[in-house]
Amino acid sequence: MSFLRFFLCLLAAAPTAHASARPNIVYILADDMGYGDVSVLNPGRGKIRTPHLDRLAGAGMIFTDAHSGSSVCTPTRYGLLTGRYAWRTRLQRGVLDGADDDPLIAEGRLTVPSFLRRHGYATAVIGKWHLGFRSERPGGVPVPATKDNGKRRMGELGLPVGSRVIGGPVTRGFDYFWGCSNARTMSGLIENDRVIENLPPVEMLPRLGRRAVDYIAGRAAAARAGRPFFLYLPLTSPHTPILPSPDWKGRSGLGDYADFVMQTDAVVGDVLRALAEHGVAEETLVIFTADNGCSPQAGTDALEAKGHFASARLRGYKADIWEGGHRVPFIARWPGRVPAGRTSSQLICHTDLLATVVDMVGERLPEDAGEDSVSILPALLGRDRAPLREAVVHHSINGVFAIRQAEWKLAYSPGSGGWGKPGDAEARKSGLPDLQLYDLANDLAETRNLQAEKPEVVAKLSALLESYVARGRSTPGETRKNDVAVSWREATARKKER
């Protein structure tokens, strides 16, 4: 064989950033899990053992600058499935409340599962939905209270057996749903569009793990025959209620939260084992990440006293505009395609999933979908040579905005924008400026506010964010409309802090 022919053969065999590929996809989303809760990501400041996630990272790629679309649950999940920031919808702050909310994802909007289903994928969500649906209860059954008022514990407000779900996951692109609405209503176990069981919340995580394993077993033969599957696995842990199973309680030596993280890691291990045992691991892209940072309700002060820092070296926790609120673990494994043992510093966001799967199958996003989604396939394949994203927009529980471009991050609040101290009202009273500008390349812990020293950076980032809001998108394309008016400059000044 001549050298030229040999070289052309190598080129033909090598994967390209836009090569059409149809792997199975397993997207595991932990709930309220900090960047520093994965031991391989937090050497020296992490005390929780996560052997399965560590092995996943060793066999795949770690993204060190990955972000959820929000520092709380519902908006992140919206962005993940639609490729669009949730602040473009009616949800301007907080999360959806219970089991009877209008669906946040508009009917007819392109989602990751609806796109993949068009391209021959079986699609399933096993876990926590928290994107809203209406319900129809069996005749004569009273509507449960939306708040427990101390009478019922977190997780026990699920719908009664026999209730019908209207506008749930099976109407938004999924073939199959098995799970619950949210943390408050975890006891109501739903299959497709019916509540099939009421169970103690402590049983939910192990049941989700077993159902995921069963789903993989049931789809493996079809996957090997050429019909891949997309399994979205949004776990209920380690969010409150923090309920490690009896066989996990006490294993960490650090308390219930750490035990729950270890149990979460074990569920990931079970899923990885099922992929291997059923012969589909080599053809499956596995992504593990979290919907936002660790919650202070996990007992972060007590954990830090024992040497475990759930946010690693980041400032803040869940709900905050600071990095600990939305910089999340993100590990990807795809044997033979994602280089093993690599680390990527690309700035990415959960909204990027839609554009990435579209890129994988060699298509283009339509103009009316994925307005804030950028394909990270070049980074996954180790073929990126420049930043993939122009910027990422962050959003806190109180509706505070921040924008990140390269090393610069500009937050439109004097404080945390969430539950961290100082909160915005407290920070304003103490005379802190209404803007925070940080150079994350040199100050990842966000300790030195440079807004007064770098007015040109403040102006540049503000103009960019203004354009993203006005254009209804942060990617190239036709101008789109936001669902509602979006105010970003004075969100905290106008709204009472929670």
C-alpha positions as a printed NumPy array, in Angstrom:
array([[  0.   ,   0.   ,   0.   ],
       [  1.373,   3.418,  -0.964],
       [  1.861,   6.081,   1.707],
       [ -0.843,   8.256,   0.095],
       [ -3.369,   5.438,   0.096],
       [ -2.48 ,   4.569,   3.706],
       [ -2.949,   8.214,   4.718],
       [ -6.353,   8.43 ,   2.979],
       [ -7.47 ,   5.268,   4.757],
       [ -6.522,   6.8  ,   8.103],
       [ -8.518,   9.916,   7.309],
       [-11.553,   7.849,   6.351],
       [-11.381,   5.868,   9.6  ],
       [-10.86 ,   8.835,  11.924],
       [-13.952,  10.399,  13.554],
       [-14.679,  13.992,  12.616],
       [-16.475,  16.627,  14.611],
       [-19.48 ,  16.416,  12.304],
       [-19.442,  12.722,  11.474],
       [-22.899,  11.193,  11.602],
       [-23.133,   8.867,  14.575],
       [-25.987,   7.266,  16.453],
       [-24.772,   6.04 ,  19.807],
       [-27.064,   5.082,  22.618],
       [-27.151,   8.011,  25.046],
       [-27.472,   7.731,  28.814],
       [-27.701,  11.15 ,  30.477],
       [-27.534,  10.861,  34.274],
       [-28.52 ,  13.997,  36.169],
       [-27.87 ,  14.046,  39.908],
       [-30.021,  16.401,  41.978],
       [-28.27 ,  19.085,  44.095],
       [-24.807,  17.508,  43.861],
       [-21.83 ,  19.807,  44.231],
       [-18.804,  19.93 ,  41.956],
       [-16.674,  18.846,  44.915],
       [-18.845,  15.841,  45.794],
       [-17.106,  13.739,  43.116],
       [-13.823,  12.718,  44.685],
       [-11.738,  12.802,  41.498],
       [-12.785,  16.449,  40.968],
       [-11.903,  17.553,  44.484],
       [ -8.544,  16.174,  45.599],
       [ -7.518,  17.499,  48.986],
       [-10.914,  19.003,  49.876],
       [-13.234,  16.067,  49.241],
       [-13.909,  13.268,  51.718],
       [-16.759,  11.349,  50.03 ],
       [-15.761,   8.203,  48.154],
       [-17.21 ,   7.958,  44.621],
       [-15.351,   5.03 ,  43.007],
       [-17.747,   4.498,  40.098],
       [-17.722,   8.149,  39.038],
       [-13.955,   8.235,  39.416],
       [-13.64 ,   5.228,  37.083],
       [-16.075,   6.813,  34.637],
       [-13.872,   9.917,  34.577],
       [-10.766,   7.806,  34.005],
       [-12.399,   6.166,  31.006],
       [-13.782,   9.411,  29.604],
       [-13.473,  13.186,  29.663],
       [-13.935,  15.643,  32.528],
       [-15.292,  19.095,  31.695],
       [-14.048,  21.496,  34.354],
       [-16.098,  24.535,  33.236],
       [-19.572,  23.029,  32.792],
       [-22.655,  24.89 ,  33.989],
       [-26.302,  24.276,  34.644],
       [-28.659,  26.804,  33.091],
       [-29.754,  27.901,  36.543],
       [-28.726,  27.394,  40.142],
       [-32.02 ,  25.586,  40.839],
       [-33.899,  22.618,  39.46 ],
       [-36.811,  23.329,  37.113],
       [-35.135,  25.927,  34.875],
       [-32.066,  23.751,  34.419],
       [-34.21 ,  20.798,  33.301],
       [-36.094,  22.993,  30.861],
       [-32.871,  24.193,  29.28 ],
       [-31.363,  20.714,  29.159],
       [-34.281,  19.273,  27.185],
       [-35.073,  22.285,  24.956],
       [-31.718,  23.991,  24.388],
       [-33.264,  27.281,  25.537],
       [-32.713,  29.303,  28.701],
       [-35.73 ,  29.011,  31.003],
       [-35.717,  32.727,  31.808],
       [-37.197,  33.208,  28.345],
       [-40.372,  31.523,  29.674],
       [-42.857,  32.501,  32.382],
       [-40.524,  31.019,  35.004],
       [-38.54 ,  34.119,  35.969],
       [-37.42 ,  32.896,  39.385],
       [-37.67 ,  29.843,  41.632],
       [-39.049,  26.475,  40.56 ],
       [-42.445,  24.975,  39.827],
       [-44.288,  24.18 ,  43.042],
       [-46.052,  20.864,  42.858],
       [-47.833,  18.206,  40.865],
       [-50.377,  20.535,  39.271],
       [-48.459,  23.132,  37.284],
       [-49.007,  23.937,  33.637],
       [-46.211,  22.261,  31.64 ],
       [-43.246,  24.572,  31.261],
       [-42.216,  23.05 ,  27.93 ],
       [-44.662,  24.361,  25.345],
       [-46.51 ,  21.78 ,  23.297],
       [-44.83 ,  21.407,  19.926],
       [-41.429,  22.747,  20.99 ],
       [-38.552,  20.566,  19.8  ],
       [-36.912,  18.658,  22.628],
       [-33.952,  16.32 ,  22.793],
       [-36.196,  13.223,  22.952],
       [-38.594,  14.391,  20.226],
       [-35.659,  15.058,  17.893],
       [-34.016,  11.715,  18.637],
       [-37.311,   9.868,  18.218],
       [-37.564,  11.299,  14.69 ],
       [-34.207,   9.676,  14.026],
       [-35.081,   6.204,  15.174],
       [-34.3  ,   6.389,  18.88 ],
       [-36.338,   4.846,  21.657],
       [-36.642,   7.524,  24.339],
       [-37.219,   7.16 ,  28.071],
       [-37.07 ,   9.298,  31.199],
       [-36.667,   7.43 ,  34.471],
       [-36.582,   9.724,  37.477],
       [-37.638,  13.187,  38.576],
       [-39.492,  15.32 ,  35.992],
       [-40.229,  18.676,  37.718],
       [-41.261,  20.422,  34.524],
       [-44.946,  20.599,  35.259],
       [-48.081,  18.73 ,  34.312],
       [-51.748,  18.885,  35.208],
       [-53.507,  15.942,  36.825],
       [-56.908,  14.352,  36.97 ],
       [-57.587,  12.51 ,  40.205],
       [-59.93 ,   9.538,  40.652],
       [-63.472,  10.55 ,  41.522],
       [-63.986,  11.569,  45.131],
       [-60.306,  11.764,  46.039],
       [-59.529,  15.179,  47.587],
       [-56.765,  17.372,  46.222],
       [-53.685,  17.105,  48.496],
       [-52.402,  20.252,  50.117],
       [-49.619,  21.99 ,  48.215],
       [-47.699,  22.555,  51.444],
       [-47.383,  20.128,  54.296],
       [-47.535,  22.756,  57.089],
       [-45.512,  20.38 ,  59.202],
       [-48.107,  17.609,  58.955],
       [-46.373,  15.548,  56.291],
       [-42.713,  15.042,  55.552],
       [-40.94 ,  16.127,  52.386],
       [-41.664,  13.696,  49.589],
       [-45.049,  12.486,  50.827],
       [-47.38 ,  14.776,  48.868],
       [-47.692,  12.566,  45.809],
       [-50.889,  12.151,  43.839],
       [-53.146,   9.213,  44.749],
       [-52.966,   5.963,  42.806],
       [-55.067,   6.089,  39.652],
       [-54.51 ,   9.794,  39.004],
       [-53.936,  10.712,  35.365],
       [-51.056,  12.955,  34.303],
       [-51.874,  15.51 ,  31.592],
       [-49.074,  17.183,  29.632],
       [-46.297,  15.063,  31.135],
       [-43.132,  13.577,  29.647],
       [-44.881,  11.249,  27.179],
       [-46.356,  14.347,  25.496],
       [-42.971,  16.05 ,  25.206],
       [-40.995,  13.503,  23.203],
       [-40.531,  10.527,  25.508],
       [-41.856,   7.07 ,  24.682],
       [-41.72 ,   6.049,  28.316],
       [-41.788,   7.704,  31.737],
       [-41.262,   6.04 ,  35.105],
       [-40.667,   8.261,  38.117],
       [-42.072,  11.198,  40.043],
       [-42.844,  14.865,  39.688],
       [-40.505,  16.462,  42.231],
       [-38.997,  16.185,  45.719],
       [-42.201,  17.195,  47.499],
       [-44.324,  14.653,  45.636],
       [-41.859,  11.798,  45.407],
       [-44.224,   9.246,  46.93 ],
       [-46.442,   9.337,  43.835],
       [-44.846,   6.867,  41.425],
       [-45.913,   7.5  ,  37.833],
       [-45.668,   5.228,  34.811],
       [-46.288,   7.03 ,  31.544],
       [-49.454,   9.031,  32.385],
       [-50.785,   7.211,  35.472],
       [-49.9  ,   7.147,  39.149],
       [-49.367,   3.444,  39.786],
       [-48.153,   3.34 ,  43.381],
       [-47.581,   5.338,  46.548],
       [-44.272,   4.417,  48.124],
       [-42.067,   5.651,  50.971],
       [-39.645,   8.281,  49.568],
       [-36.634,   6.316,  50.886],
       [-37.421,   3.646,  48.29 ],
       [-37.38 ,   5.957,  45.276],
       [-33.647,   6.068,  44.503],
       [-33.05 ,   2.297,  44.586],
       [-36.212,   1.75 ,  42.563],
       [-35.032,   4.226,  39.922],
       [-31.69 ,   2.433,  39.71 ],
       [-33.322,  -0.945,  39.211],
       [-35.761,   0.396,  36.624],
       [-32.882,   1.973,  34.658],
       [-31.013,  -1.336,  34.669],
       [-34.157,  -3.139,  33.492],
       [-34.676,  -0.586,  30.725],
       [-31.139,  -1.099,  29.428],
       [-31.631,  -4.874,  29.508],
       [-34.883,  -4.544,  27.598],
       [-33.47 ,  -2.239,  24.907],
       [-30.074,  -3.874,  24.407],
       [-31.042,  -6.311,  21.662],
       [-32.759,  -3.595,  19.605],
       [-29.795,  -1.287,  20.169],
       [-27.378,  -3.941,  18.91 ],
       [-29.637,  -4.371,  15.875],
       [-29.432,  -0.688,  15.001],
       [-32.206,   1.057,  16.948],
       [-30.445,   3.083,  19.64 ],
       [-31.976,   4.431,  22.827],
       [-31.852,   7.673,  24.772],
       [-32.199,   7.2  ,  28.521],
       [-32.545,  10.412,  30.511],
       [-31.983,   9.462,  34.16 ],
       [-32.683,  12.454,  36.448],
       [-32.076,  10.974,  39.89 ],
       [-33.827,  12.182,  43.034],
       [-30.589,  12.265,  45.018],
       [-28.808,  13.714,  46.878],
       [-31.586,  16.341,  47.086],
       [-33.76 ,  16.601,  50.181],
       [-35.343,  14.566,  51.613],
       [-31.886,  13.164,  52.337],
       [-32.787,   9.516,  52.786],
       [-29.978,   7.021,  52.255],
       [-31.229,   3.439,  52.28 ],
       [-30.616,   1.517,  55.51 ],
       [-27.778,  -0.439,  53.892],
       [-26.013,   2.831,  52.993],
       [-26.652,   4.746,  56.179],
       [-23.414,   5.39 ,  58.078],
       [-21.037,   4.195,  55.354],
       [-19.369,   7.544,  54.736],
       [-18.688,   8.433,  58.357],
       [-19.671,  11.989,  57.427],
       [-23.453,  11.922,  57.839],
       [-26.583,  11.218,  55.828],
       [-25.773,  13.52 ,  52.921],
       [-22.417,  11.909,  52.254],
       [-24.049,   8.473,  52.578],
       [-26.625,   9.562,  49.987],
       [-23.901,  10.739,  47.602],
       [-22.217,   7.363,  47.929],
       [-25.503,   5.615,  47.189],
       [-25.931,   7.849,  44.135],
       [-22.48 ,   6.805,  42.963],
       [-23.492,   3.159,  43.406],
       [-26.561,   3.675,  41.175],
       [-24.254,   5.05 ,  38.494],
       [-22.128,   1.929,  38.935],
       [-25.183,  -0.294,  38.443],
       [-26.063,   1.506,  35.198],
       [-22.522,   1.211,  33.861],
       [-22.448,  -2.475,  34.763],
       [-25.741,  -3.068,  32.948],
       [-24.396,  -1.431,  29.785],
       [-21.367,  -3.724,  29.894],
       [-23.254,  -6.901,  30.759],
       [-25.736,  -6.395,  27.92 ],
       [-23.08 ,  -5.649,  25.322],
       [-23.879,  -2.02 ,  24.57 ],
       [-21.229,  -0.119,  26.559],
       [-18.987,   0.398,  23.531],
       [-21.791,   2.031,  21.55 ],
       [-23.095,   4.244,  24.35 ],
       [-22.329,   7.849,  25.216],
       [-22.698,   8.192,  28.993],
       [-22.858,  11.65 ,  30.547],
       [-22.966,  12.25 ,  34.279],
       [-23.693,  15.697,  35.653],
       [-25.908,  17.585,  38.148],
       [-28.742,  20.089,  37.891],
       [-27.047,  22.661,  40.167],
       [-24.71 ,  22.869,  43.134],
       [-25.022,  21.248,  46.539],
       [-27.784,  22.641,  48.744],
       [-26.957,  24.248,  52.109],
       [-29.728,  22.009,  53.444],
       [-27.25 ,  19.158,  53.094],
       [-25.491,  20.533,  56.172],
       [-22.57 ,  22.106,  54.363],
       [-21.176,  23.789,  57.484],
       [-20.975,  20.463,  59.311],
       [-19.414,  18.788,  56.27 ],
       [-16.781,  21.5  ,  55.979],
       [-15.963,  21.087,  59.659],
       [-15.152,  17.467,  58.81 ],
       [-12.998,  18.469,  55.846],
       [-15.46 ,  17.983,  52.982],
       [-16.161,  20.995,  50.753],
       [-19.058,  20.165,  48.428],
       [-18.327,  23.172,  46.209],
       [-14.596,  22.37 ,  46.163],
       [-12.886,  25.775,  45.908],
       [-15.901,  27.563,  44.462],
       [-17.922,  30.236,  46.24 ],
       [-21.543,  29.582,  47.139],
       [-23.991,  26.72 ,  46.838],
       [-27.327,  25.893,  45.222],
       [-29.557,  28.928,  44.519],
       [-26.611,  31.354,  44.311],
       [-25.305,  33.282,  41.309],
       [-21.769,  32.451,  42.443],
       [-19.949,  29.539,  40.818],
       [-20.893,  27.021,  43.501],
       [-24.514,  27.471,  42.478],
       [-24.18 ,  26.407,  38.847],
       [-20.709,  25.041,  38.019],
       [-21.349,  21.308,  38.075],
       [-19.559,  18.002,  37.59 ],
       [-19.687,  16.876,  33.956],
       [-18.133,  13.591,  32.851],
       [-18.565,  12.007,  29.409],
       [-17.566,   8.519,  28.237],
       [-17.939,   7.157,  24.714],
       [-15.44 ,   4.347,  24.075],
       [-13.406,   4.841,  20.936],
       [-14.766,   8.335,  20.336],
       [-14.262,  10.42 ,  23.493],
       [-10.562,  10.303,  24.385],
       [-10.091,   8.539,  27.718],
       [ -8.486,  10.284,  30.65 ],
       [ -8.797,  13.762,  29.127],
       [ -9.826,  17.057,  30.699],
       [-11.563,  19.842,  28.79 ],
       [-11.692,  23.47 ,  29.883],
       [-14.36 ,  24.39 ,  27.32 ],
       [-17.104,  26.62 ,  28.709],
       [-20.287,  24.569,  28.242],
       [-23.882,  24.577,  29.462],
       [-26.628,  21.976,  29.875],
       [-28.549,  23.741,  27.109],
       [-25.935,  22.371,  24.699],
       [-27.332,  18.837,  24.649],
       [-29.869,  19.487,  21.878],
       [-27.39 ,  20.986,  19.409],
       [-24.933,  18.211,  20.251],
       [-27.298,  15.347,  19.429],
       [-28.411,  17.158,  16.272],
       [-24.739,  17.415,  15.28 ],
       [-24.205,  13.728,  16.042],
       [-26.752,  12.619,  13.473],
       [-25.509,  15.105,  10.885],
       [-28.489,  17.461,  10.927],
       [-28.982,  21.182,  11.554],
       [-31.126,  22.775,  14.219],
       [-34.265,  24.453,  12.873],
       [-34.458,  28.207,  13.416],
       [-37.254,  27.889,  15.973],
       [-35.453,  25.47 ,  18.318],
       [-32.392,  25.327,  20.544],
       [-31.965,  29.091,  20.672],
       [-29.269,  28.814,  23.354],
       [-27.717,  25.488,  22.347],
       [-24.201,  24.97 ,  20.981],
       [-22.808,  21.615,  19.885],
       [-20.022,  20.332,  22.125],
       [-19.355,  17.373,  19.833],
       [-15.956,  18.784,  18.747],
       [-14.889,  18.909,  22.396],
       [-16.222,  15.416,  23.086],
       [-14.181,  14.068,  20.178],
       [-11.088,  16.009,  21.284],
       [-11.074,  18.046,  18.071],
       [-11.88 ,  21.52 ,  19.382],
       [ -9.262,  24.168,  18.706],
       [-11.09 ,  27.283,  19.901],
       [-13.907,  28.256,  22.282],
       [-17.196,  26.707,  21.185],
       [-19.4  ,  29.194,  23.025],
       [-19.385,  32.973,  22.833],
       [-20.716,  33.189,  26.407],
       [-23.004,  31.551,  28.973],
       [-25.819,  33.289,  30.861],
       [-26.316,  32.293,  34.501],
       [-29.52 ,  32.701,  36.533],
       [-30.175,  32.403,  40.282],
       [-33.206,  31.373,  42.31 ],
       [-34.157,  35.029,  42.883],
       [-34.   ,  35.872,  39.188],
       [-30.518,  37.419,  39.258],
       [-28.571,  37.312,  35.98 ],
       [-24.874,  36.907,  35.313],
       [-22.982,  36.543,  32.053],
       [-19.698,  34.746,  31.533],
       [-17.345,  35.249,  28.601],
       [-13.812,  33.829,  28.611],
       [-12.292,  34.701,  31.975],
       [-14.821,  37.427,  32.833],
       [-18.036,  36.961,  34.795],
       [-20.428,  39.835,  35.486],
       [-23.256,  39.373,  38.004],
       [-26.096,  41.883,  38.358],
       [-26.408,  41.739,  42.13 ],
       [-24.503,  42.938,  45.192],
       [-24.704,  39.545,  46.938],
       [-25.441,  35.891,  46.334],
       [-28.684,  36.292,  44.418],
       [-29.891,  33.308,  46.395],
       [-29.515,  31.683,  49.809],
       [-25.829,  32.402,  50.396],
       [-24.544,  35.138,  52.66 ],
       [-24.569,  37.996,  52.125],
       [-27.899,  37.974,  50.352],
       [-28.633,  40.9  ,  48.092],
       [-30.621,  42.951,  50.611],
       [-27.925,  42.504,  53.249],
       [-25.149,  43.267,  50.748],
       [-26.9  ,  46.422,  49.59 ],
       [-27.376,  47.626,  53.16 ],
       [-23.672,  47.166,  53.814],
       [-22.816,  49.337,  50.812],
       [-21.631,  46.695,  48.364],
       [-21.951,  47.715,  44.691],
       [-24.848,  46.42 ,  42.599],
       [-22.468,  44.725,  40.147],
       [-19.881,  41.997,  40.648],
       [-17.145,  41.445,  38.074],
       [-14.661,  38.618,  38.534],
       [-11.627,  37.41 ,  36.607],
       [-12.172,  33.681,  37.016],
       [ -8.85 ,  32.803,  35.442],
       [ -7.081,  34.37 ,  38.417],
       [ -9.843,  34.428,  41.042],
       [-11.999,  31.306,  40.773],
       [-13.246,  31.805,  44.349],
       [-14.73 ,  35.207,  43.381],
       [-13.037,  37.185,  46.134],
       [-12.081,  40.404,  44.306],
       [-14.804,  42.49 ,  42.649],
       [-13.264,  44.398,  39.716],
       [-16.365,  46.217,  38.484],
       [-15.007,  49.655,  39.4  ],
       [-11.62 ,  48.952,  37.801],
       [-12.877,  47.492,  34.523],
       [-15.809,  49.599,  33.284],
       [-15.056,  48.642,  29.69 ],
       [-15.526,  44.95 ,  30.502],
       [-18.785,  45.713,  32.321],
       [-20.041,  47.645,  29.3  ],
       [-19.032,  44.927,  26.837],
       [-20.669,  42.11 ,  28.774],
       [-23.807,  44.13 ,  29.438],
       [-24.19 ,  44.886,  25.739],
       [-23.789,  41.206,  24.932],
       [-26.406,  40.135,  27.472],
       [-28.765,  42.842,  26.25 ],
       [-28.444,  41.487,  22.718],
       [-29.13 ,  37.92 ,  23.885],
       [-32.322,  39.052,  25.596],
       [-33.499,  41.273,  22.735],
       [-32.79 ,  38.704,  20.001],
       [-34.518,  35.868,  21.86 ],
       [-31.451,  33.734,  21.356],
       [-27.713,  33.608,  22.091],
       [-26.78 ,  31.698,  18.933],
       [-26.652,  32.85 ,  15.3  ],
       [-29.986,  32.861,  13.52 ],
       [-33.265,  34.644,  13.101],
       [-34.509,  36.796,  15.954],
       [-36.947,  34.94 ,  18.168],
       [-39.467,  36.152,  20.736],
       [-39.178,  35.446,  24.424],
       [-42.399,  34.143,  25.949],
       [-42.582,  37.121,  28.308],
       [-40.798,  40.413,  28.862],
       [-37.364,  39.772,  30.379],
       [-35.791,  42.262,  32.774],
       [-32.175,  41.541,  33.627],
       [-30.546,  44.711,  34.93 ],
       [-32.561,  45.274,  38.093],
       [-34.031,  41.872,  38.959],
       [-32.899,  41.903,  42.552],
       [-33.583,  45.572,  43.181],
       [-37.238,  45.09 ,  42.265],
       [-37.939,  41.724,  43.849],
       [-38.132,  40.847,  47.488],
       [-35.373,  38.468,  48.455],
       [-36.457,  35.022,  49.6  ]])
